[in-house]
Amino acid sequence: MTMMLELQLAMKMIATVLALAKQRKTPRHSMKRRRRKARRLKMTTALKRERQRVARRLENNKQEAFKDFKEGEGKNIEDGIKTNRTELRNKKIEMERLKEICNGAKKEIDTLKLKLDEKNEDRQKSLELDQEEDVIDEEEYSLLKKLKDQKKLYRENFDKFKALKSDCLYIQTCIDQLKEQLIFKFEVWYD
């Protein structure tokens, strides 16, 4: 009898386990759930893609609107930016020209100094030997005059260069401010 009871008890346990297994989701049910999850995932990625497309379209529309704004209400500011850019470009070209002049003058100053140093050494040697008076000859005088002229040319052009450089910095600041003003007014206009 005990054996029978054990057998009945084992049969009840098996029936309970089977009943619980039926209550749980079957493999077919879990497949459906996976498909639904995959569909939702596809839908969310499709939604993300669509949102990105809309954002790109809006961005393109915003760019078109910005162009329209620059031709309409923002025309004065845009013209100011263009004028300043042209002026800045011209000043930079002039700066480049002055820089070349200064560099040429500096090279000439250096060569003249070398020639004068050689001349001075020769004169010092001749003074030691002959013990004559220290007199500048015509060639040394012309070298000194050229040196003085080159230094004057260098100083004048370098001063002009520095003034142009500060002008360029000021114009660039003006351009940056005008750009900020244009963008701010566009944002107000666009919204």
C-alpha positions in Angstrom: 0.0 0.0 0.0 2.7 2.4 0.7 3.9 1.8 -2.8 0.6 2.7 -4.1 0.4 5.9 -2.1 3.9 6.8 -3.4 2.8 6.1 -7.0 -0.4 8.3 -6.6 1.6 11.0 -5.0 4.1 10.9 -7.9 1.3 11.1 -10.4 -0.2 14.1 -8.6 3.1 15.8 -8.7 3.5 15.2 -12.4 0.0 16.4 -13.0 0.7 19.6 -11.0 4.0 20.2 -12.9 2.2 19.8 -16.2 -0.6 22.1 -15.1 1.9 24.7 -14.1 3.7 24.3 -17.4 0.5 24.9 -19.3 -0.2 28.0 -17.3 3.2 29.3 -18.2 3.6 30.7 -21.7 4.1 28.1 -24.3 6.9 28.4 -26.8 4.4 29.5 -29.4 3.3 32.3 -27.2 6.9 33.5 -26.5 7.4 33.6 -30.3 4.5 35.9 -30.6 5.9 38.1 -27.9 9.3 38.2 -29.6 7.6 39.1 -32.9 5.7 41.9 -31.3 8.8 43.2 -29.6 10.7 43.1 -32.9 7.8 45.0 -34.6 7.9 47.6 -31.8 11.7 47.9 -32.2 11.3 48.4 -36.0 8.6 50.9 -35.4 10.8 52.9 -33.0 13.7 52.8 -35.4 11.4 53.8 -38.2 10.1 56.7 -36.0 13.7 57.8 -35.2 14.5 57.8 -38.9 11.4 59.7 -39.7 12.2 62.3 -37.0 15.7 62.6 -38.4 14.3 63.2 -41.9 11.9 65.8 -40.6 14.7 67.5 -38.6 16.8 67.6 -41.8 13.8 69.0 -43.8 13.3 71.6 -41.0 17.0 72.4 -41.1 16.9 72.9 -44.8 13.8 75.0 -44.4 15.6 77.0 -41.8 18.6 77.5 -44.1 16.2 78.6 -46.9 14.5 80.9 -44.4 17.9 82.3 -43.4 18.7 83.1 -47.0 15.3 84.8 -47.4 15.9 86.8 -44.2 19.3 88.0 -45.4 17.7 89.2 -48.6 14.8 90.9 -46.7 15.0 92.2 -43.2 18.6 91.4 -42.6 19.8 92.9 -45.8 21.4 96.0 -44.1 23.4 93.8 -41.7 24.4 91.4 -44.5 25.6 94.4 -46.6 27.6 95.7 -43.6 29.3 92.3 -43.3 30.1 92.2 -47.0 31.5 95.8 -46.9 33.6 95.0 -43.9 34.9 91.8 -45.4 35.9 93.7 -48.6 37.7 96.4 -46.5 39.4 93.7 -44.4 40.6 91.9 -47.5 42.0 95.2 -49.0 43.8 96.0 -45.7 45.3 92.6 -45.6 46.7 92.9 -49.1 48.2 96.3 -48.1 49.6 94.7 -45.0 51.3 92.1 -47.1 52.8 94.7 -49.4 54.1 96.7 -46.4 55.5 93.6 -44.8 57.5 92.9 -48.0 58.8 96.5 -48.0 59.9 96.2 -44.4 61.6 92.9 -45.0 63.5 94.3 -48.0 64.5 97.4 -46.0 65.7 95.2 -43.1 67.8 93.1 -45.4 69.3 96.2 -46.9 70.0 97.6 -43.4 71.8 94.4 -42.5 74.0 94.5 -45.6 74.8 98.2 -45.1 75.8 97.5 -41.5 78.1 94.7 -42.6 79.7 97.0 -45.2 80.1 99.8 -42.6 81.6 97.4 -40.1 84.2 96.3 -42.7 84.9 99.9 -43.5 85.4 100.7 -39.9 87.7 97.8 -39.3 89.8 98.9 -42.3 89.9 102.5 -41.1 90.9 101.4 -37.5 93.7 99.3 -39.0 94.9 102.2 -41.1 94.7 104.5 -38.1 96.8 102.2 -36.0 99.4 102.0 -38.7 99.5 105.6 -39.9 98.2 107.3 -36.8 96.1 109.7 -38.9 92.9 111.5 -37.9 89.6 109.6 -38.0 88.0 110.9 -41.2 85.0 109.4 -43.0 85.5 109.1 -46.7 82.8 109.5 -49.4 82.0 105.9 -49.7 81.4 105.5 -46.0 79.4 108.7 -45.9 77.1 107.4 -48.7 76.7 104.1 -46.8 75.7 105.9 -43.7 73.2 108.0 -45.7 71.7 104.9 -47.3 71.5 103.2 -43.9 69.8 106.2 -42.4 67.3 106.3 -45.4 66.6 102.6 -45.1 66.0 102.9 -41.4 63.6 105.7 -42.0 61.8 103.7 -44.7 61.6 100.7 -42.4 60.2 102.7 -39.5 57.6 104.5 -41.6 56.3 101.3 -43.2 56.4 99.3 -40.0 54.3 102.0 -38.3 51.8 101.8 -41.2 51.8 98.0 -40.9 51.1 98.2 -37.1 48.2 100.7 -37.7 46.8 98.4 -40.5 47.0 95.4 -38.2 45.0 97.1 -35.5 42.5 98.2 -38.1 42.1 94.6 -39.2 41.5 93.5 -35.7 38.8 96.1 -35.3 37.2 95.3 -38.6 37.2 91.6 -37.7 35.5 92.4 -34.3 32.9 94.4 -36.2 32.2 91.5 -38.6 31.8 89.1 -35.6 29.4 91.5 -33.9 27.4 91.9 -37.1 27.2 88.1 -37.6 25.9 87.7 -34.0 23.4 90.4 -34.5 22.2 88.8 -37.8 21.8 85.4 -36.2 20.0 86.9 -33.2 17.6 88.9 -35.3 17.0 85.8 -37.5 16.2 83.6 -34.5 13.7 86.2 -33.3 12.2 86.5 -36.8 12.1 82.8 -37.4 10.4 81.9 -34.1 
